[in-house]
Amino acid sequence: MNKTFFDRQTVNIIAMALLSFIEALQVLIILVLVFSFIPITVPSFVQKLFPLSLYAVHLKRDAFFYHVWIAVSLGLQAALIFLYRKRLGEDHLWREFLPYFCTMAVMAYIQIFAIFKIFLWGNPWWARDLLYVFLGAAVMARIFWPECWRLMKGFWTRATVRTIPWWGRFLMEAGVIFILTILIFTPDLKEVLARMFSYDKFYHLDSFIMSPAWAHHNGLVLNKDVTSEYSLIIPIVFNGLMTLAGGFSYAHAVGLMIGLSAMYYFLLYGLWRYWTGSFGLTFFALILSIKLQFFHWGVVPLIWIYPSATPLRFLPDVFFLFFILRFTQNLDLRWLFAAAVTSGIGFVWTMDVGVYIYVTLLIAMAACVYLRGIKIGPKLLGLLLVPWIVALGVWSFCYGPLVWQNSFWKNSFEFAALFMQGWGALPITEGLKDKQFFAFCMGFMIPVAYLGTLLYSLSVFLFRQSRPHLFMVMVCIYGLGLYHYYIHRSGVSSYDAVVIPLIFVLLFWLQALLGRCHEHWQKVIKISLCAWALTALCTGYLFTYYPNAFNLSGFDWSPEKKFYDEGFDFSQDAFLIDGLTAPQEKVALITSFETKILMQAHRRPFFYYFPMMESEHMQGDKLRGIYLHTYARLEHTLRQLQEEKPVHVFIQTRLFEGPEAQSYEDSNEGFKQLMAYIRRHYQFQAQGHYLTALKLK
């Protein structure tokens, strides 16, 4: 029986059964769509039911559709068997059905996908139009199938056989840049700001960039006068770039963040293009990485709310990986020197990423000794110092003699020390708690992919001295280092934030697998991968709501813009501060939106821990946390007040008086002690819109 089960007749019958199924499915889709416009007749018995019983009545035609689908499938199969009864024994009859079946199956799949999105996301216009377009295309393809098949064969021949001319390749590369631009950039920056204000109140943007950048803008020294938790250089760079862009503002900061992220992906595209030599694989990698990093549920509603989840976090690594790639290709120490310089810049940019880059550099140096012999060792010893020389040079340029003071580095590593000791940590099972099963599984699979690829590539490199595998060793080591962010803070957003090395690993294995395929099938697979990635990106819920040129959701964000205009203007309180303080005076301010208020008042912050409060909408119904996480921070703040004795303290009124203030003090020991000091030494002087001005007794 096993020998004859897949004989010629059986294979042809199976092909006909599949064709009957897909045709019946198409009939079913059209039938359901038509009947969706026809109201269901209400049965007479419904009128005899009590109103309380109406909830149990669900009028639908599912059984009718079910019977039609079965009947059409059986009828079509019977018709095909009858028409081709004399050819059932032919060897290649099934091949005649294959192009037609594949074409109609793809169209049916797209229709079902559109229907799924219609039901899932509330009938978005793009999904509805997609359904109508491919329904029409499916009908026309059936009517004019011979002509359609000739056109498809001609197109496929040109796409998979003929060589693309130089101008075609140029248009393809330019098209990628254009697509990347319209995917990331937004024509309405105010819409981005309004969403950030509505959802996050600029909480993450303030702590990462705006607050330390505003302090530096006004002549204060980071981690001496004002804390900078994430980086010693990023706030300085942003301050300089915002000045060049036309002034210090939230709009310029967000615009620069978007621009730098786009620049990172432009460079990343160039690196992947150079490494793989394949347009198809590079385009697939680019779209997939944008999908994973920019449009995942950990960054709802858009990624710019969380600067640490953007490419801004690890901006220098694209240069480092390029230099390491060039080094593995020719073992030229000049490329290793360039990588060492980039490692120093990595230390300056964000310390943790700099450490991972430096460790990768050390492994590259060890590989150089392995390949070129021990005599190269003395030269490499000098390279070990290059990253530190570069980093200290940049720090000294920005901070002068302060970099040689122990207190400066103690302040600089304060937040990192809290983080490493468990502050902000999340359990590895966080994805299960949030019912994010895909994120939970990905959290485990990514390090498995890194480690498995590292074990394989390292073994091949050691035994064959394969330089392409050496590059993957470097990528996996860097990826495992960068993945500490997820291991410590195992949130839904964390693995996507550091996903770029995974794309390198995926490209590596795709290249290895495609190398075993015929050139024709390589192109088929690449085109399929690109189509899948682009579809997955463009039909994702978060992408449809992203304010780029597409605006697929068609959602009206004008109410949020109005809320932003009204809720993010603190002119009255800025006027109060301006009237009671001198232009160069540091202002002791305890409130939500401290940075914005001081920007409008053109004043410098007083407190070292700036901002002091986690921002919440001024007219909201709750209060958020305070940055006095530890007793040491509280003591530092009280010591500042005691030693410098500011004439005025400005505090958000709802934090100073009323039942909310008392409840907040009772729930927060640090804030309670701070307010006890202020009440002892300060008295009421003036009232603003949201702020109360207190004067030293």
Secondary structure, 3 states (H helix, E strand, C coil): CCCCCCCHHHHHHHHHHHHHHHHHHHHHHHHHHHHCCCCCCCCHHHHHCCHHHHHHCCCCCHHHHHHHHHHHHHHHHHHHHHHCHHHCCCCCHHHHHHHHHHHHHHHHHHHHHHHHHHHHHCCCHHHHHHHHHHHHHHHHHHHCHHHHHHHHHHHHHHHHCCCCCHHHHHHHHHHHHHHHHHHHCCCCHHHHHHHHHHHCCCHHHHHHHHHHHHHHHCCCCECCCECCCCCCCHHHHHHHHHHHHCCCCHHHHHHHHHHHHHHHHHHHHHHHHHHHCCHHHHHHHHHHHHHHHHCCHHHCCCHHHCHHHCHHHHCCHHHHHHHHHHHHHHCCHHHHHHHHHHHHHHHHHCHHHHHHHHHHHHHHHHHHHHHHCHHHHHHHHHHHHHHHHHHHHHHHHHHHHHHHCHHHHHHHCHHHHHHHCCCCCECCCHHHHCCCHHHHHHHHHHHHHHHHHHHHHHHHHHHHCCHHHHHHHHHHHHHHHHCHHHHHECCCCHHHHCCHHHHHHHHHHHHHHHCCCCHHHHHHHHHHHHHHHHHHHHCCHHHHCCCCCCCCCCCCCHHHHHHHHHHCCCHHHHHHHHHHCCCCCEEEEECCCHHHHHHHHCCEECCCCCCCECCCCCCCCCCCCECCCCHHHHHHHHHHHHHHCCCEEEEEHHHHCCHHHHHHHHHCHHHHHHHHHHHHHEEEEEECCCEEEEEEC
